[in-house]
Amino acid sequence: MHGLFNTLALKPTAKKEFQAISDMEKADDTHQLIIPHTKDKHLEESNKPHIIYLSIIVDDVLSGFIILALEGTDTVEFRRIVVGDKGKGIGQSAIRAMENYCSQTLTRKRIWLDVFETNTRGKHIYSKLGYQPFSTSEYKGNTLLLMEKTL
Protein backbone atom coordinates (compact mmCIF):
# COMPACT_ATOMS: atom_id res chain seq x y z
CA MET A 1 0.00 0.00 0.00
CA HIS A 2 1.31 3.45 -0.97
CA GLY A 3 -0.13 6.52 0.73
CA LEU A 4 -3.92 6.27 0.65
CA PHE A 5 -4.19 3.77 -2.20
CA ASN A 6 -3.28 0.15 -2.89
CA THR A 7 -1.86 0.00 -6.43
CA LEU A 8 -0.41 2.47 -8.90
CA ALA A 9 0.63 1.66 -12.45
CA LEU A 10 1.66 3.64 -15.50
CA LYS A 11 0.46 2.55 -18.92
CA PRO A 12 0.40 4.11 -22.38
CA THR A 13 -2.58 6.45 -22.62
CA ALA A 14 -5.43 5.03 -24.70
CA LYS A 15 -7.17 7.28 -27.24
CA LYS A 16 -10.45 6.91 -25.29
CA GLU A 17 -8.77 8.52 -22.23
CA PHE A 18 -7.87 11.85 -23.85
CA GLN A 19 -11.18 13.54 -23.05
CA ALA A 20 -10.82 12.59 -19.38
CA ILE A 21 -7.24 13.89 -19.18
CA SER A 22 -8.27 17.13 -20.88
CA ASP A 23 -11.03 17.48 -18.29
CA MET A 24 -8.56 16.89 -15.43
CA GLU A 25 -6.50 19.85 -16.64
CA LYS A 26 -9.51 22.15 -16.32
CA ALA A 27 -9.89 21.60 -12.56
CA ASP A 28 -9.70 24.80 -10.50
CA ASP A 29 -6.61 23.62 -8.61
CA THR A 30 -4.80 22.59 -11.81
CA HIS A 31 -5.41 24.88 -14.78
CA GLN A 32 -3.54 27.87 -13.33
CA LEU A 33 -0.40 25.76 -12.84
CA ILE A 34 -0.13 24.42 -16.40
CA ILE A 35 -0.96 25.38 -19.96
CA PRO A 36 -4.08 23.23 -20.56
CA HIS A 37 -4.70 21.45 -23.87
CA THR A 38 -7.90 20.46 -25.59
CA LYS A 39 -8.61 16.80 -26.27
CA ASP A 40 -7.67 17.35 -29.93
CA LYS A 41 -4.37 19.02 -28.98
CA HIS A 42 -3.52 16.06 -26.73
CA LEU A 43 -4.33 13.64 -29.56
CA GLU A 44 -2.18 15.66 -31.97
CA GLU A 45 0.72 15.73 -29.49
CA SER A 46 0.42 12.01 -28.77
CA ASN A 47 0.97 11.22 -32.46
CA LYS A 48 4.43 12.81 -32.43
CA PRO A 49 7.11 10.08 -32.30
CA HIS A 50 9.13 11.73 -29.51
CA ILE A 51 6.11 12.32 -27.20
CA ILE A 52 4.98 9.71 -24.65
CA TYR A 53 1.69 9.89 -22.76
CA LEU A 54 1.40 7.69 -19.68
CA SER A 55 -1.87 7.22 -17.80
CA ILE A 56 -1.67 6.98 -14.02
CA ILE A 57 -3.90 4.10 -12.95
CA VAL A 58 -4.67 3.95 -9.22
CA ASP A 59 -6.64 0.99 -7.91
CA ASP A 60 -7.77 0.29 -11.51
CA VAL A 61 -9.07 3.86 -12.08
CA LEU A 62 -7.62 6.54 -14.38
CA SER A 63 -6.32 9.07 -11.85
CA GLY A 64 -3.98 11.27 -13.87
CA PHE A 65 -1.40 11.35 -16.61
CA ILE A 66 2.19 12.21 -17.45
CA ILE A 67 3.64 13.66 -20.66
CA LEU A 68 7.27 12.96 -21.56
CA ALA A 69 9.32 14.22 -24.51
CA LEU A 70 12.42 12.35 -25.63
CA GLU A 71 15.50 14.51 -26.26
CA GLY A 72 18.67 13.18 -27.82
CA THR A 73 19.75 9.73 -26.64
CA ASP A 74 19.88 10.16 -22.86
CA THR A 75 17.44 12.90 -21.79
CA VAL A 76 13.71 13.12 -21.16
CA GLU A 77 11.75 16.30 -20.69
CA PHE A 78 9.11 15.67 -18.02
CA ARG A 79 6.51 17.96 -19.59
CA ARG A 80 3.51 17.43 -17.40
CA ILE A 81 1.89 15.56 -14.58
CA VAL A 82 -1.75 16.03 -13.69
CA VAL A 83 -3.36 14.12 -10.84
CA GLY A 84 -7.10 14.29 -10.32
CA ASP A 85 -7.12 13.45 -6.61
CA LYS A 86 -4.45 15.49 -4.85
CA GLY A 87 -2.98 15.08 -1.38
CA LYS A 88 -2.82 11.27 -1.33
CA GLY A 89 0.76 10.75 -2.51
CA ILE A 90 -0.34 9.69 -6.00
CA GLY A 91 1.78 12.30 -7.77
CA GLN A 92 4.98 11.44 -5.91
CA SER A 93 4.46 7.71 -6.44
CA ALA A 94 3.71 8.32 -10.12
CA ILE A 95 6.88 10.41 -10.52
CA ARG A 96 8.96 7.62 -8.97
CA ALA A 97 7.33 5.11 -11.33
CA MET A 98 7.98 7.48 -14.27
CA GLU A 99 11.65 7.77 -13.29
CA ASN A 100 11.92 3.98 -13.24
CA TYR A 101 10.21 3.83 -16.65
CA CYS A 102 12.65 6.43 -18.04
CA SER A 103 15.66 4.57 -16.65
CA GLN A 104 14.63 0.97 -17.32
CA THR A 105 12.37 1.12 -20.40
CA LEU A 106 13.69 4.20 -22.17
CA THR A 107 17.31 3.79 -20.92
CA ARG A 108 17.58 7.52 -20.24
CA LYS A 109 19.98 9.07 -17.75
CA ARG A 110 18.58 12.55 -17.20
CA ILE A 111 15.13 14.06 -16.65
CA TRP A 112 14.43 17.76 -16.69
CA LEU A 113 11.28 19.79 -16.16
CA ASP A 114 10.02 23.30 -15.79
CA VAL A 115 7.70 24.49 -13.06
CA PHE A 116 6.10 27.89 -12.59
CA GLU A 117 7.89 29.80 -9.82
CA THR A 118 4.48 30.30 -8.18
CA ASN A 119 3.77 26.54 -8.03
CA THR A 120 4.84 26.01 -4.42
CA ARG A 121 3.49 22.45 -4.21
CA GLY A 122 5.23 21.38 -7.41
CA LYS A 123 8.57 22.92 -6.45
CA HIS A 124 8.42 21.26 -3.03
CA ILE A 125 7.62 17.82 -4.45
CA TYR A 126 10.27 18.00 -7.18
CA SER A 127 12.93 19.11 -4.66
CA LYS A 128 11.87 16.37 -2.25
CA LEU A 129 12.30 13.81 -5.06
CA GLY A 130 15.84 15.01 -5.85
CA TYR A 131 15.33 17.49 -8.70
CA GLN A 132 17.80 20.38 -8.63
CA PRO A 133 17.33 23.84 -10.17
CA PHE A 134 19.67 24.56 -13.07
CA SER A 135 18.20 27.63 -14.79
CA THR A 136 15.17 29.86 -15.19
CA SER A 137 13.04 30.84 -18.15
CA GLU A 138 9.95 32.91 -18.77
CA TYR A 139 6.51 32.21 -20.21
CA LYS A 140 4.07 35.07 -20.79
CA GLY A 141 5.62 37.15 -18.02
CA ASN A 142 5.79 34.27 -15.52
CA THR A 143 9.06 32.82 -14.28
CA LEU A 144 9.71 29.14 -14.89
CA LEU A 145 12.23 27.28 -12.74
CA LEU A 146 14.11 24.60 -14.73
CA MET A 147 15.00 21.53 -12.65
CA GLU A 148 16.85 18.31 -13.44
CA LYS A 149 17.66 14.92 -12.00
CA THR A 150 20.28 12.40 -13.04
CA LEU A 151 19.04 8.83 -12.91
C-alpha positions, -999 to +999 in steps of 0.1 A: +000+000+000+013+034-010-001+065+007-039+063+007-042+038-022-033+001-029-019+000-064-004+025-089+006+017-124+017+036-155+005+026-189+004+041-224-026+064-226-054+050-247-072+073-272-104+069-253-088+085-222-079+118-239-112+135-230-108+126-194-072+139-192-083+171-209-110+175-183-086+169-154-065+199-166-095+222-163-099+216-126-097+248-105-066+236-086-048+226-118-054+249-148-035+279-133-004+258-128-001+244-164-010+254-200-041+232-206-047+215-239-079+205-256-086+168-263-077+174-299-044+190-290-035+161-267-043+136-296-022+157-320+007+157-295+004+120-288+010+112-325+044+128-324+071+101-323+091+117-295+061+123-272+050+097-247+017+099-228+014+077-197-019+072-178-017+070-140-039+041-129-047+040-092-066+010-079-078+003-115-091+039-121-076+065-144-063+091-119-040+113-139-014+114-166+022+122-174+036+137-207+073+130-216+093+142-245+124+123-256+155+145-263+187+132-278+198+097-266+199+102-229+174+129-218+137+131-212+117+163-207+091+157-180+065+180-196+035+174-174+019+156-146-018+160-137-034+141-108-071+143-103-071+134-066-045+155-048-030+151-014-028+113-013+008+108-025-003+097-060+018+123-078+050+114-059+045+077-064+037+083-101+069+104-105+090+076-090+073+051-113+080+075-143+116+078-133+119+040-132+102+038-167+127+064-180+157+046-166+146+010-173+124+011-204+137+042-222+173+038-209+176+075-202+200+091-178+186+126-172+151+141-166+144+178-167+113+198-162+100+233-158+077+245-131+061+279-126+079+298-098+045+303-082+038+265-080+048+260-044+035+225-042+052+214-074+086+229-064+084+213-030+076+178-045+103+180-072+129+191-047+119+164-022+123+138-051+158+150-058+153+175-087+178+204-086+173+238-102+197+246-131+182+276-148+152+299-152+130+308-182+099+329-188+065+322-202+041+351-208+056+371-180+058+343-155+091+328-143+097+291-149+122+273-127+141+246-147+150+215-127+169+183-134+177+149-120+203+124-130+190+088-129 
